[in-house]
Amino acid sequence: MSSPTKTDPTTDLPGLLPRLKKTFDETVEDVSLAKDVNKTIDQYLKNQFLLDAKSQQELRPRFRELDRLCRTTEPSHFRSIREELIHINEFLGQRASEANQHDFQALSETELNIINHAEEDQLVKHLRASYEFFCGLDELKRDPRICLFLAIFPGNAVLRKRFLIYWWIGEGLVLDEEEGEKVFEELLDLELLIPHGKCPRVSKCQISPWVRCMLIALAKKEMLLVIKEEEKIPRFDLAHSRRTCLIAGHSSDSGIKTESTPPEKSRTIFNVNERDLHFQDQWLAKLKTLMVLQLGRWQVSPTHHIEVQDESFLTGGLKTQKLLKYLSLRGISRITSLPESIRELVSLEILDLKACHNLETLPDAIASLEKLTHLDVSECYLMESLPKGLHNLPSLQVLKGFIIGNSHKTLIRLEHLPNLKTLKRLSIHIGSEATIEKDDFNNLKDLPRVRCLKISWGKEAVLKSVFSARATKTGS
């Protein structure tokens, strides 16, 4: 690997970002994208990830263009700056993914030995007692698959609580988010999951190596998982579980990159770590019994890159998904829009589009999804408005990424939010071109069920005008 030179713009990422932030601050533009790139760079520095000479050469023109754009405060450059940041972040994510292929390791000989002799192993027997206690909790009798499905994750996986709950809802293993929270706490209490991090309120977790081996052994016995001799990677047993895993280098069995297709009665397609999703024509349209389509990123790290050729696979494919409850496209690149056929997802409850950085628009058809309870469009930086009619969704409980932008482009504003009578969690982003009247935020008081509110902004003047207006009222 060639040693980088001081003049190479790709070697001065930490130096470039403060300049980017300064440019944004001075032009009252938001810095969310710059923060994302900063997180990515921090991850590389921690892992001592270095770009090779070819990657440096490919990135150099983009950094030169970005440097040129940041030397002026012209508002017309803001969108170009956003697009350059998105391209750079995606490129860095790809390189990190290529350099970090160990995120899904084959089972070791020791692990295989524990799994194959689980019936005799005393420690596994002890752990199994916790599992059996969990399955017998309450009069509800917890579904064993809540635990057994965890066996598909790699040994070093960090899992977000919210992701697990959404998956359980999609599978029909829990009724709603409240029950999912209770189940998550039960798994922690029994140490089937262990907290990740030091925050007293656990939002991330891991699976201990011994518990993982125990769960793999049980899932194999129940014919939910299979371990092929040649790859030594646990995956869903396609023939018996009606579920499919997408695993990097091993997705041909799922029909994603071959002429075959998954069984037409599949209930779940779960992307474990496949990064290049190149789908066959009409493969999705043939799957008419799907309840969970988890194609997006479940990984905590923002450097895990996923991309599709384009969003065309969704156009015809969504028309047949009458049973789909959970759709995740989180963090997938090259999706610029969703098709109007999304109106056919009459059972959809959870739609996760977070960090789809190329997403520009959502169809008005989303407003017809009467069962939709969760919508996440946060970190979709190219979107300028949510679709009209969204405020009429009768079941919406969580809305992340509500956008306040240019008054001429924003189709749904704060004054519409009180129509969402079931809303419990709300995050709002105030764009750089937003125009807000001093009384606009008074509309939020008509959302009595909201217990979590997050507001981010890119324009300091907006913040000052809002709080100065409140201060005036308080003092009067």
Disulfide bonds with the S-S distance in Angstrom:
none
